[in-house]
Amino acid sequence: MKKITLVIVTVLMVTTLLLTGCANKEERAVLATVRRYVKLMNAEDTSEVYLMMHQKVRSIGSKDALTLQFALYDIKYTIEELSVEQIDGDYAYAPFVATMKKTDDSDFQNIRLTGKFALEKEGNEWKILGMAYEVENLDE
């Protein structure tokens, strides 16, 4: 009887560890996607930022908007806080706090964004579906 109990407990522990490991792997992948997105925004790499976006939201207009933004302003994006709130199948939600500060003498207003990224899997990769945020002006 002790051997059966030991086997059952061992199987339950291994199963729990495997399930936790899979969740952590997905969380790490979501966080890595957002961090890469920010890195590419700082590099002003229009093509790569565009490819980070999910195919459902890619458009010529969004690519043109990125190109215009990068031409008008030199901005440094910094993630202050980032976590994974939920992963539900092929969707993930990542709350964040970030700053956008100008590094030139443009008229851009430095801001802090508090919001949430929405991501969706495209094949085996997490892609940015969108984000909702509130803006706080840091220059006032």
C-alpha angles and dihedrals in degrees: 000000000000091000092053091049091048091050092049093049091047092050091049092050093049091047091050092049092049093049092047091048092053092050091048091049091054092045091051090049092051092049091046090053093053092045091050090049090054091046091053092047089054090049088051090229102163096182096050094043088051090053090051088064119088115258089243091068102033114113139153087249093057091048091048090049090054092049091050093047092051091047095050102040140032103210133172115214117205126184109217098176131012132167142151113254099179143351113200112177107294094354129082133182122206120185115210147175115208140164129221112200128176119240095191136054095266125130092255113135115228109239144181118221122205113187150096135278118219114207133184130192117251105191103317096332131089112235132188110260095176145295137238119205149159120231128224117190109227095191097066 
